[in-house]
Each structure stands twice: as C-alpha cells, then as structure tokens.
Amino acid sequence: MKLTEKKRKDIIEAAIVEFRENGFLAAKTTSIAKRAGVSSRTLYKHFETKEALFDAITEIMIERNAAMAPVPYDPGRPVAEQLVEALERYVAVITEPEAMGLTRMVISEFLRDLDRSRKFFAESAKHDYPVKRLIEEAMAAGALRKADPELATNQLLGLVKAFFFWPEFLVGEKPETEGVMQDCVAMFLSHYGVED
C-alpha cells in the first residue's frame, strides 16, 4: 500500500472513531487529523470538507453491503434450507461489530440530515441484497409464487432484522434466537411458497 493510500485509510478510520464518539456535528477535523497521525493540511488534501469525509465513509458501507455475493437458487435443494443459509450469512455481515458501529454512526447523521439520508438510500437501492437473487430465481423456477422479488426480499429482510439486527443495534443485546430464522422463513413461505 502506498503511503498516500495508507494516510487516506488512517484518516477514514480516525473519522469513524471521531464521528462515533462525538457525532457528526461535534466532530472536529483537527481531532480526526490528530487521531490519524497526519496534519490538518494532509487531511484536507484527501478530503476537502468534513462532509466529504462522511460521504466517503457511507460509500464504504455501500461497498461492503454490495460485496456480499448474490446467492443463486439451487433447484436440487429445498428453498427453505437455502433461504435460512443465505439469511444467516447476511445477518453475520450486518451485525459484525465494525459494521454495526458504522451503521450507528451513519444513521445518527441521517436522522439530522434528510437530504443526505435520501442520497444514501437511493444509492443503496442500486445494489441488490444477496437474498434477492435467490428469491428471484426461485420464483422464476416455480419454487416460489411469482411476485415482485424486491418486495418479497424486503418483507423477508424486515422480518429477519426485527429479531437479528434491531435489538443489537438499538440496545446492544443479542436476544435468544434459537429457531427464529427458521420461523421467519416459514412465515415467508406461508405466503410465497407453492404447493408441491
């Protein structure tokens, strides 16, 4: 890694800590530079404003979510089993400590700045959740009832996040979830499943 790339990475990592600890409004670029071990001039060479630095962090979040590989449908396996596996992988990614910290930091700023929030969610919508491909292909193969795969994906993820993401995000607790993923998939299949 080149020195300029390392400095940029160090600045972003320092900004994440600063934003998480102090919030976007109270965060100081001088503190970010100090945490990163660079001068303020170097920070501004990489990021013209605090807003540009924040935008770079939100891009990292979008890239991280987009990097989750789409899950193809396997007609040789039960769709319920495939959905559970894909959802477990998805939950593991969104609940990693670093991902959770980034999400907390970014969402707190989105509550304050609706324009920034709209821009982020419009960009996020361009990237498919990895589960969407599985649902889309299962619908095309007749293993799930034909419907809007994006709507079906959002319904399933909303149900799953209610148990696996929001409790940890909001109160820092991992509730007992034994069998919950299977129940979420069963509820989804009660609506979208097809008779054998």
Backbone as JSON, one array per atom type, in Angstrom:
{
  "sequence": "MKLTEKKRKDIIEAAIVEFRENGFLAAKTTSIAKRAGVSSRTLYKHFETKEALFDAITEIMIERNAAMAPVPYDPGRPVAEQLVEALERYVAVITEPEAMGLTRMVISEFLRDLDRSRKFFAESAKHDYPVKRLIEEAMAAGALRKADPELATNQLLGLVKAFFFWPEFLVGEKPETEGVMQDCVAMFLSHYGVED",
  "N": [[0.84, -1.18, 0.0], [0.6, 2.16, -0.91], [2.02, 5.13, 0.55], [0.33, 7.39, 0.5], [-2.15, 6.17, 0.16], [-2.27, 4.73, 2.53], [-2.35, 6.81, 4.39], [-4.8, 7.99, 3.72], [-6.52, 5.87, 4.37], [-5.99, 5.71, 7.13], [-6.99, 8.19, 7.92], [-9.73, 7.89, 7.36], [-10.38, 5.79, 9.11], [-9.83, 7.03, 11.56], [-11.73, 9.07, 11.45], [-14.1, 7.62, 11.55], [-14.05, 6.71, 14.2], [-14.02, 9.17, 15.55], [-16.47, 10.35, 14.66], [-18.25, 8.46, 15.63], [-17.85, 8.63, 18.39], [-18.36, 11.35, 19.0], [-20.38, 12.29, 17.38], [-21.53, 13.63, 14.24], [-21.84, 16.47, 14.01], [-20.43, 17.54, 16.23], [-17.92, 16.53, 15.83], [-14.48, 17.12, 15.15], [-12.28, 18.22, 12.65], [-9.62, 18.66, 13.24], [-9.2, 16.99, 15.41], [-9.64, 14.54, 14.18], [-7.51, 14.48, 12.36], [-5.37, 14.44, 14.19], [-5.85, 11.97, 15.5], [-5.4, 10.31, 13.33], [-2.76, 10.7, 12.89], [-1.77, 12.6, 11.15], [-1.25, 15.75, 9.45], [-3.48, 18.61, 9.54], [-3.54, 19.77, 7.09], [-2.82, 17.64, 5.4], [-5.06, 16.01, 5.81], [-7.06, 17.65, 4.64], [-6.15, 17.62, 2.07], [-6.83, 15.13, 1.18], [-9.57, 15.03, 1.77], [-11.81, 17.49, 1.19], [-13.73, 18.6, 2.86], [-15.46, 18.1, 6.01], [-17.87, 16.92, 5.48], [-17.35, 15.65, 3.04], [-15.64, 13.68, 3.91], [-17.35, 12.22, 5.58], [-19.13, 11.33, 3.6], [-17.43, 9.64, 2.19], [-17.16, 7.59, 4.02], [-19.78, 6.6, 4.11], [-19.91, 5.59, 1.54], [-18.15, 3.45, 1.79], [-19.67, 1.8, 3.43], [-21.78, 1.17, 1.67], [-20.36, -0.15, -0.34], [-19.41, -2.32, 1.13], [-21.8, -3.69, 1.74], [-22.61, -4.22, -0.87], [-20.67, -5.98, -1.62], [-21.37, -8.44, -0.64], [-21.85, -11.57, -1.81], [-24.22, -12.42, -4.34], [-26.78, -14.88, -3.9], [-27.27, -17.77, -5.63], [-30.13, -19.66, -6.79], [-30.64, -23.06, -6.05], [-32.0, -25.67, -7.63], [-31.95, -28.27, -6.75], [-32.12, -28.41, -4.03], [-34.01, -27.92, -0.97], [-35.96, -24.94, -0.89], [-36.41, -23.57, 1.49], [-34.28, -24.29, 3.16], [-32.15, -23.15, 1.73], [-32.81, -20.43, 1.89], [-32.6, -19.97, 4.67], [-29.83, -20.42, 5.07], [-28.72, -18.39, 3.41], [-29.75, -16.08, 4.62], [-28.64, -16.27, 7.18], [-25.94, -15.83, 6.57], [-26.11, -13.21, 5.62], [-27.04, -11.82, 7.92], [-24.83, -12.23, 9.57], [-22.92, -10.58, 8.36], [-24.07, -7.97, 8.54], [-24.17, -7.59, 11.25], [-21.62, -7.59, 12.23], [-19.19, -6.28, 14.5], [-17.75, -3.94, 13.58], [-19.27, -3.19, 11.34], [-21.7, -2.69, 12.58], [-21.01, -0.52, 14.21], [-20.39, 1.42, 12.24], [-22.91, 1.65, 11.03], [-24.47, 2.66, 13.14], [-23.24, 5.15, 13.48], [-23.65, 6.37, 10.97], [-26.46, 6.32, 10.63], [-27.29, 7.95, 12.74], [-26.53, 10.46, 11.82], [-28.09, 10.6, 9.53], [-30.62, 10.94, 10.56], [-30.58, 13.55, 11.22], [-30.02, 14.89, 8.87], [-31.9, 14.92, 6.24], [-31.62, 15.09, 3.44], [-29.09, 14.02, 2.95], [-29.61, 11.46, 3.87], [-31.59, 10.56, 2.06], [-30.08, 10.52, -0.29], [-28.17, 8.55, 0.32], [-29.82, 6.24, 0.66], [-30.95, 6.06, -1.86], [-28.7, 5.44, -3.38], [-27.99, 3.03, -2.16], [-30.14, 1.46, -2.93], [-29.53, 0.73, -5.47], [-28.02, -1.49, -5.31], [-28.38, -4.92, -5.11], [-29.71, -6.93, -2.5], [-28.09, -9.87, -1.28], [-29.86, -11.98, -0.96], [-31.93, -11.46, -2.66], [-31.45, -12.38, -5.28], [-31.64, -15.15, -4.99], [-34.36, -15.4, -4.25], [-35.58, -14.3, -6.51], [-34.73, -16.07, -8.56], [-35.79, -18.45, -7.59], [-38.49, -17.88, -7.78], [-38.73, -17.62, -10.57], [-38.2, -20.26, -11.26], [-40.4, -21.5, -10.33], [-40.48, -22.39, -7.74], [-41.19, -20.66, -5.8], [-44.06, -18.56, -5.32], [-44.95, -16.48, -8.01], [-44.11, -13.1, -7.91], [-43.33, -9.69, -7.01], [-39.97, -9.67, -6.76], [-38.3, -7.92, -5.36], [-39.95, -6.64, -3.49], [-40.76, -8.91, -2.04], [-38.28, -9.73, -1.02], [-37.62, -7.51, 0.6], [-39.7, -7.7, 2.47], [-39.1, -10.14, 3.75], [-36.5, -9.59, 4.75], [-37.09, -7.47, 6.45], [-38.57, -8.76, 8.43], [-36.63, -10.54, 9.41], [-34.61, -8.76, 10.3], [-35.93, -7.56, 12.42], [-35.59, -9.33, 14.5], [-32.86, -10.06, 14.49], [-31.19, -7.88, 13.97], [-32.14, -5.2, 14.8], [-32.57, -5.33, 17.7], [-29.92, -5.6, 18.64], [-28.72, -3.38, 17.47], [-30.14, -1.19, 18.58], [-30.21, -1.54, 21.42], [-27.97, -2.95, 22.07], [-28.1, -5.67, 22.59], [-28.06, -9.19, 22.16], [-30.63, -11.07, 21.49], [-32.11, -14.24, 22.49], [-32.23, -16.44, 19.87], [-32.79, -18.95, 18.93], [-34.0, -21.07, 16.54], [-35.5, -19.02, 15.43], [-34.83, -17.94, 12.91], [-35.61, -19.99, 11.17], [-38.35, -19.91, 11.69], [-39.0, -17.37, 10.67], [-38.49, -17.78, 7.95], [-40.37, -19.8, 7.47], [-42.75, -18.35, 7.87], [-42.52, -16.54, 5.74], [-42.6, -18.37, 3.6], [-45.17, -19.33, 3.94], [-46.66, -17.47, 2.69], [-45.42, -17.02, 0.19], [-44.69, -19.52, -0.71], [-45.14, -22.51, -2.74], [-47.53, -25.05, -3.54], [-46.56, -28.45, -3.32]],
  "CA": [[0.0, 0.0, 0.0], [1.35, 3.4, -0.99], [1.91, 5.98, 1.73], [-0.87, 8.24, 0.4], [-3.31, 5.29, 0.4], [-2.29, 4.41, 3.96], [-2.8, 8.01, 5.09], [-6.25, 8.11, 3.46], [-7.16, 4.82, 5.19], [-5.86, 6.12, 8.53], [-7.92, 9.32, 8.13], [-11.09, 7.35, 7.39], [-10.54, 5.04, 10.36], [-9.89, 8.01, 12.65], [-13.01, 9.77, 11.33], [-15.15, 6.71, 12.04], [-13.99, 6.75, 15.66], [-14.42, 10.52, 15.98], [-17.9, 10.53, 14.42], [-18.99, 7.56, 16.52], [-17.74, 9.12, 19.77], [-18.82, 12.72, 19.21], [-21.42, 12.68, 16.44], [-21.02, 14.37, 13.09], [-21.78, 17.92, 14.25], [-19.4, 17.89, 17.22], [-16.6, 16.02, 15.4], [-13.54, 18.17, 14.7], [-11.28, 17.71, 11.71], [-8.3, 18.67, 13.9], [-9.14, 15.76, 16.21], [-9.51, 13.42, 13.23], [-6.12, 14.5, 11.87], [-4.51, 14.01, 15.29], [-6.05, 10.52, 15.66], [-4.82, 9.63, 12.16], [-1.32, 10.94, 12.86], [-1.44, 13.41, 9.97], [-1.54, 17.18, 9.64], [-4.78, 19.04, 9.01], [-3.32, 20.01, 5.66], [-2.9, 16.33, 4.73], [-6.46, 15.6, 5.83], [-7.81, 18.41, 3.64], [-5.67, 17.22, 0.74], [-7.6, 13.93, 0.83], [-11.0, 15.31, 1.91], [-11.94, 18.95, 1.25], [-14.61, 19.0, 3.96], [-15.9, 17.04, 6.92], [-18.96, 16.26, 4.77], [-16.74, 14.75, 2.05], [-15.12, 12.55, 4.69], [-18.52, 11.43, 5.96], [-19.62, 10.68, 2.38], [-16.51, 8.53, 1.89], [-17.49, 6.5, 4.95], [-21.04, 5.98, 3.67], [-19.57, 4.8, 0.35], [-17.56, 2.21, 2.28], [-20.8, 0.96, 3.87], [-22.49, 0.69, 0.48], [-19.48, -1.13, -0.98], [-19.38, -3.52, 1.99], [-23.05, -4.43, 1.52], [-22.64, -4.69, -2.25], [-19.69, -7.06, -1.77], [-21.96, -9.73, -0.28], [-22.13, -12.27, -3.07], [-25.6, -12.86, -4.53], [-26.93, -16.31, -3.68], [-28.1, -18.36, -6.69], [-31.07, -20.71, -6.4], [-30.25, -24.43, -6.41], [-33.24, -26.42, -7.7], [-31.77, -29.58, -6.15], [-32.21, -28.32, -2.57], [-35.23, -27.23, -0.51], [-35.81, -23.49, -0.88], [-36.35, -23.1, 2.88], [-32.9, -24.5, 3.61], [-31.31, -22.16, 1.06], [-33.13, -19.12, 2.46], [-32.02, -19.89, 6.01], [-28.37, -20.27, 4.93], [-28.42, -17.06, 2.85], [-30.08, -15.08, 5.64], [-27.64, -16.35, 8.25], [-24.73, -15.15, 6.08], [-26.43, -11.8, 5.55], [-27.07, -11.31, 9.29], [-23.44, -12.23, 10.08], [-22.23, -9.41, 7.8], [-24.61, -6.69, 9.02], [-24.03, -7.47, 12.7], [-20.21, -7.52, 12.64], [-19.02, -5.08, 15.34], [-17.36, -2.76, 12.79], [-20.43, -2.8, 10.53], [-22.7, -2.13, 13.5], [-20.53, 0.81, 14.58], [-20.57, 2.29, 11.09], [-24.33, 1.87, 10.84], [-24.93, 3.57, 14.2], [-22.7, 6.47, 13.2], [-24.26, 6.93, 9.76], [-27.89, 6.53, 10.84], [-27.5, 9.12, 13.6], [-26.42, 11.65, 10.97], [-29.22, 10.61, 8.6], [-31.79, 11.47, 11.26], [-30.42, 15.0, 11.26], [-29.89, 15.44, 7.51], [-32.75, 14.1, 5.37], [-31.09, 15.06, 2.07], [-28.01, 13.04, 2.95], [-30.26, 10.17, 4.06], [-32.22, 10.19, 0.78], [-29.0, 10.22, -1.24], [-27.6, 7.25, 0.7], [-30.74, 5.14, 0.4], [-31.08, 5.95, -3.32], [-27.51, 4.73, -3.84], [-28.09, 1.66, -1.64], [-31.16, 0.73, -3.67], [-28.95, 0.24, -6.74], [-27.33, -2.75, -5.04], [-29.3, -5.96, -4.65], [-29.34, -7.76, -1.36], [-27.71, -11.18, -1.79], [-31.0, -12.89, -0.91], [-32.87, -11.14, -3.74], [-31.22, -13.26, -6.43], [-32.19, -16.45, -4.63], [-35.82, -15.3, -4.32], [-35.92, -14.05, -7.91], [-34.54, -17.3, -9.34], [-36.75, -19.45, -7.1], [-39.78, -17.51, -8.39], [-38.66, -17.97, -12.0], [-38.2, -21.72, -11.38], [-41.68, -22.02, -9.85], [-40.36, -22.88, -6.36], [-41.91, -19.65, -5.02], [-45.12, -17.91, -6.07], [-44.46, -15.32, -8.76], [-44.47, -11.81, -7.33], [-42.23, -8.75, -7.12], [-38.9, -10.21, -5.91], [-37.75, -6.89, -4.48], [-40.9, -6.51, -2.39], [-40.67, -10.14, -1.24], [-37.0, -9.67, -0.31], [-37.73, -6.51, 1.67], [-40.58, -8.24, 3.51], [-38.36, -11.16, 4.49], [-35.41, -8.95, 5.49], [-37.7, -6.7, 7.54], [-38.9, -9.72, 9.47], [-35.38, -11.05, 9.98], [-33.93, -7.67, 11.03], [-36.65, -7.3, 13.67], [-35.07, -10.22, 15.53], [-31.41, -10.26, 14.46], [-30.43, -6.64, 13.8], [-32.58, -4.05, 15.58], [-32.29, -5.41, 19.15], [-28.49, -5.34, 18.86], [-28.44, -2.0, 17.06], [-30.77, -0.2, 19.45], [-29.91, -1.7, 22.84], [-26.73, -3.7, 22.26], [-28.37, -7.02, 23.1], [-28.34, -10.28, 21.22], [-31.64, -11.9, 22.14], [-32.12, -15.66, 22.17], [-32.86, -16.56, 18.55], [-32.82, -20.36, 18.53], [-35.17, -21.43, 15.73], [-36.21, -17.86, 14.93], [-34.61, -17.79, 11.47], [-36.47, -20.97, 10.52], [-39.72, -19.41, 11.8], [-39.14, -16.26, 9.71], [-38.57, -18.38, 6.61], [-41.65, -20.49, 7.4], [-43.78, -17.32, 7.67], [-42.35, -16.07, 4.36], [-43.06, -19.42, 2.69], [-46.62, -19.5, 4.05], [-47.24, -16.53, 1.72], [-44.81, -17.14, -1.15], [-44.45, -20.91, -1.09], [-46.09, -23.13, -3.68], [-47.89, -26.42, -3.18], [-45.77, -29.47, -4.03]],
  "C": [[0.89, 1.25, 0.0], [1.09, 4.25, 0.24], [0.65, 6.85, 1.68], [-2.14, 7.41, 0.64], [-3.43, 4.97, 1.88], [-2.8, 5.61, 4.76], [-4.31, 8.2, 4.93], [-7.01, 7.1, 4.33], [-7.13, 5.21, 6.66], [-6.83, 7.26, 8.86], [-9.36, 8.8, 8.24], [-11.34, 6.61, 8.7], [-10.64, 5.98, 11.57], [-11.23, 8.75, 12.63], [-14.16, 8.91, 11.84], [-15.21, 6.76, 13.56], [-14.5, 8.1, 16.17], [-15.93, 10.74, 15.81], [-18.73, 9.68, 15.38], [-18.98, 8.09, 17.96], [-18.42, 10.46, 19.99], [-19.99, 13.15, 18.34], [-20.83, 13.55, 15.35], [-20.83, 15.86, 13.4], [-20.64, 18.32, 15.18], [-18.01, 17.41, 16.83], [-15.75, 17.16, 14.84], [-12.51, 17.54, 13.76], [-9.88, 17.71, 12.33], [-8.12, 17.42, 14.75], [-8.96, 14.54, 15.32], [-8.08, 13.34, 12.74], [-5.17, 13.99, 12.95], [-4.61, 12.5, 15.5], [-5.35, 9.75, 14.54], [-3.31, 9.79, 12.08], [-0.88, 11.7, 11.63], [-1.73, 14.88, 10.3], [-2.93, 17.48, 9.1], [-4.68, 19.28, 7.51], [-3.42, 18.71, 4.87], [-4.34, 15.84, 4.69], [-7.23, 16.32, 4.73], [-7.34, 18.13, 2.21], [-6.48, 16.0, 0.24], [-9.11, 14.2, 0.82], [-11.17, 16.8, 2.14], [-12.76, 19.43, 2.44], [-14.9, 17.8, 4.86], [-17.03, 16.23, 6.25], [-18.42, 15.26, 3.75], [-16.18, 13.5, 2.74], [-16.27, 11.63, 5.12], [-19.07, 10.66, 4.76], [-18.73, 9.5, 1.99], [-16.81, 7.33, 2.78], [-18.79, 5.82, 4.53], [-20.82, 5.15, 2.41], [-18.97, 3.46, 0.75], [-18.66, 1.26, 2.74], [-21.53, 0.36, 2.68], [-21.66, -0.39, -0.21], [-19.44, -2.43, -0.19], [-20.64, -4.36, 1.76], [-23.12, -4.99, 0.11], [-21.69, -5.86, -2.47], [-20.22, -8.42, -1.34], [-22.4, -10.41, -1.56], [-23.61, -12.65, -3.17], [-25.68, -14.38, -4.41], [-27.82, -16.87, -4.79], [-29.02, -19.45, -6.12], [-30.57, -22.05, -6.9], [-31.52, -25.28, -6.43], [-33.16, -27.82, -7.06], [-31.89, -29.58, -4.63], [-33.5, -27.63, -2.16], [-34.98, -25.72, -0.41], [-35.71, -22.95, 0.55], [-34.94, -23.19, 3.43], [-31.97, -23.45, 3.02], [-31.55, -20.75, 1.62], [-32.5, -18.95, 3.84], [-30.51, -19.66, 5.92], [-28.0, -18.87, 4.44], [-28.68, -15.96, 3.89], [-29.08, -15.09, 6.79], [-26.34, -15.66, 7.84], [-24.94, -13.64, 6.05], [-26.39, -11.17, 6.95], [-25.66, -11.24, 9.88], [-22.69, -10.99, 9.6], [-22.75, -8.12, 8.43], [-24.48, -6.52, 10.53], [-22.58, -7.59, 13.17], [-20.04, -6.25, 13.47], [-18.66, -3.83, 14.54], [-18.53, -2.26, 11.95], [-21.49, -2.14, 11.4], [-22.29, -0.71, 13.93], [-20.71, 1.82, 13.46], [-22.05, 2.64, 10.91], [-24.87, 2.83, 11.89], [-24.5, 5.01, 13.88], [-23.45, 7.13, 12.04], [-25.74, 7.22, 10.0], [-28.14, 7.74, 11.74], [-27.41, 10.42, 12.8], [-27.6, 11.74, 10.01], [-30.48, 11.15, 9.26], [-31.77, 13.0, 11.28], [-30.49, 15.62, 9.87], [-30.65, 14.56, 6.52], [-32.23, 14.03, 3.94], [-29.97, 14.03, 1.96], [-28.58, 11.62, 3.07], [-30.87, 9.69, 2.74], [-31.16, 9.78, -0.25], [-28.4, 8.83, -0.95], [-28.53, 6.1, 0.33], [-31.01, 4.97, -1.1], [-29.9, 5.17, -3.9], [-27.55, 3.27, -3.4], [-29.05, 0.83, -2.45], [-30.65, 0.18, -4.99], [-28.29, -1.12, -6.57], [-28.33, -3.76, -4.48], [-28.79, -6.63, -3.39], [-29.01, -9.15, -1.9], [-28.88, -12.17, -1.84], [-31.95, -12.67, -2.08], [-32.69, -12.07, -4.94], [-31.82, -14.63, -6.17], [-33.72, -16.43, -4.77], [-36.27, -15.14, -5.77], [-35.83, -15.33, -8.73], [-35.49, -18.4, -8.89], [-38.14, -19.16, -7.66], [-39.81, -17.9, -9.86], [-38.74, -19.47, -12.21], [-39.52, -22.33, -10.9], [-41.62, -22.58, -8.44], [-41.0, -21.9, -5.37], [-42.98, -19.05, -5.92], [-44.56, -16.67, -6.77], [-45.01, -14.02, -8.16], [-43.29, -10.88, -7.57], [-41.1, -9.22, -6.2], [-38.3, -9.19, -4.96], [-38.64, -6.69, -3.26], [-40.8, -7.72, -1.46], [-39.38, -10.15, -0.42], [-37.07, -8.7, 0.86], [-38.63, -6.98, 2.8], [-39.83, -9.24, 4.38], [-37.25, -10.52, 5.33], [-35.95, -8.1, 6.64], [-38.04, -7.59, 8.72], [-37.64, -10.21, 10.19], [-34.67, -9.98, 10.81], [-34.61, -7.36, 12.35], [-36.1, -8.15, 14.81], [-33.55, -10.25, 15.62], [-30.59, -8.99, 14.37], [-30.84, -5.55, 14.79], [-32.35, -4.18, 17.08], [-30.82, -5.1, 19.47], [-28.14, -3.89, 18.54], [-28.93, -1.0, 18.09], [-30.36, -0.31, 20.92], [-28.68, -2.55, 23.13], [-26.92, -5.1, 22.81], [-28.6, -7.99, 21.96], [-29.36, -11.18, 21.89], [-31.49, -13.37, 21.74], [-32.88, -15.86, 20.86], [-32.89, -18.0, 18.04], [-34.13, -20.65, 17.78], [-35.9, -20.26, 15.1], [-36.04, -17.69, 13.42], [-35.51, -18.76, 10.69], [-37.93, -20.52, 10.57], [-39.98, -18.27, 10.82], [-39.31, -16.8, 8.3], [-39.9, -19.1, 6.44], [-42.8, -19.5, 7.17], [-43.73, -16.79, 6.24], [-42.91, -17.09, 3.37], [-44.56, -19.67, 2.79], [-47.34, -18.56, 3.08], [-46.73, -16.77, 0.3], [-44.55, -18.56, -1.6], [-45.49, -21.43, -2.06], [-46.36, -24.55, -3.2], [-47.04, -27.39, -3.97], [-46.67, -30.32, -4.91]]
}
